[in-house]
């Protein structure tokens, strides 16, 4: 299935993975992406806001 919104665009990526509502999606993504570097799966992430200078 092809979507009209490209998740590789920065603001779309942030909207998908940078909100408290989608925390489980972020954890799943990070565990899949970092599987070989992690000794055990992530179970929690803290989301913080970074202000642009």
C-alpha positions as CSV (number, residue, x, y, z in Angstrom):
1,X,0.0,0.0,0.0
2,X,1.4,3.3,-1.0
3,X,0.8,6.5,1.1
4,X,0.7,10.1,-0.1
5,X,2.7,11.2,2.9
6,X,6.4,10.3,2.8
7,X,7.6,9.2,6.3
8,X,11.2,10.0,5.4
9,X,10.4,13.7,5.5
10,X,11.6,15.2,8.8
11,X,8.4,16.8,10.0
12,X,6.4,13.6,9.1
13,X,8.9,11.4,10.9
14,X,8.7,13.7,14.0
15,X,4.9,13.6,13.9
16,X,4.8,9.8,13.7
17,X,7.6,9.0,16.2
18,X,8.0,12.1,18.3
19,X,4.8,12.2,20.3
20,X,3.7,10.6,23.6
21,X,0.8,9.0,21.8
22,X,3.1,7.0,19.5
23,X,5.7,6.1,22.1
24,X,5.2,2.4,21.5
25,X,5.7,2.9,17.8
26,X,9.0,4.7,18.5
27,X,10.2,1.9,20.8
28,X,9.3,-0.8,18.2
29,X,11.1,1.2,15.5
30,X,14.3,1.7,17.6
31,X,14.4,-1.9,18.7
32,X,14.1,-3.1,15.0
33,X,16.7,-0.5,13.8
34,X,19.2,-1.1,16.7
35,X,18.6,-4.9,17.2
36,X,22.2,-5.9,16.6
37,X,23.7,-3.2,18.9
38,X,21.4,-3.7,21.8
39,X,22.0,-6.3,24.5
40,X,18.3,-6.3,25.4
41,X,15.3,-4.5,23.8
42,X,14.3,-1.0,24.8
43,X,11.2,-0.8,26.9
44,X,10.9,2.9,27.6
45,X,12.1,6.2,26.0
46,X,11.8,9.7,27.3
47,X,10.8,12.3,24.7
48,X,12.2,15.8,25.1
49,X,11.8,18.9,23.0
50,X,14.9,20.5,21.4
51,X,14.5,24.2,20.5
52,X,16.1,25.4,17.3
53,X,18.6,28.1,17.5
